[in-house]
Amino acid sequence: MSDPPDLNENAAINPPAAILLGRVIEAIDPMDGSVSLSFYARPEFANRHGTVQGGIAAAMLDSATSAALLTQLPPELTSLTMELNTAFLRPTPLGPLTAKAWLVSRDEREAATRAELYGPDGEVCVKATARLRIKRRAR
């Protein structure tokens, strides 16, 4: 089995939005299609309550759900989010966050993934499920 792709070094897989979110791929398990990530919620991400604005947290999970699928795709394929459903369980604090994402199912055209975003205390703040379209990468 070949080594999994280094998602942190690949500009096509680690785009500017992922960099803005402070995303780092920490671990990939190609056997079950899971990925562990870290994010850094900067002070600019705060809402009026001093926690991460919901759309930013959703963007982190959008990034995580896509990364789980990308670990399973050959370099000529990519994914586009068709649907992202989020559940906000508690306020997400600023600072370092972690996420775990899993591939749930996949065929040639679509995939389903899920992810959880954790605060520094290890408690789940936000959960998401995603439906992703698989397509050829533009050259």
URSUL-V380337 format. One record per backbone hydrogen bond with DSSP energy under -1.0 kcal/mol. CO is the residue of the C=O (numbers start at 1). NH is the residue of the N-H. Records with the same first field share a line. If there is no record, write none. Layout:
# URSUL-V380337
CO: NH, NH
This chain:
# URSUL-V380337
5: 7
10: 13, 14
15: 19
16: 20
17: 21
18: 23
19: 22
21: 40
24: 38
27: 36
29: 33, 34
33: 103
34: 29
35: 101
36: 26, 27
37: 99
38: 24
39: 97
40: 42
41: 95
42: 45
43: 46
45: 53
47: 50
51: 47
53: 57
54: 58
55: 59
56: 60
57: 61
58: 62
59: 63
60: 64
61: 65
62: 66
63: 67
64: 68
65: 69
66: 70
67: 71
69: 72
74: 77
76: 137
78: 135
80: 133
83: 131
85: 129
87: 127
92: 52
95: 41
97: 39
98: 118
99: 37
100: 116
101: 35
102: 114
105: 112
109: 134
110: 107
111: 132
112: 104, 105
113: 130
114: 102
115: 128
116: 100
117: 125, 126
118: 98
119: 122
123: 119
125: 89, 90
126: 117
127: 87
128: 115
129: 85
130: 113
131: 82, 83
132: 111
133: 80
135: 78
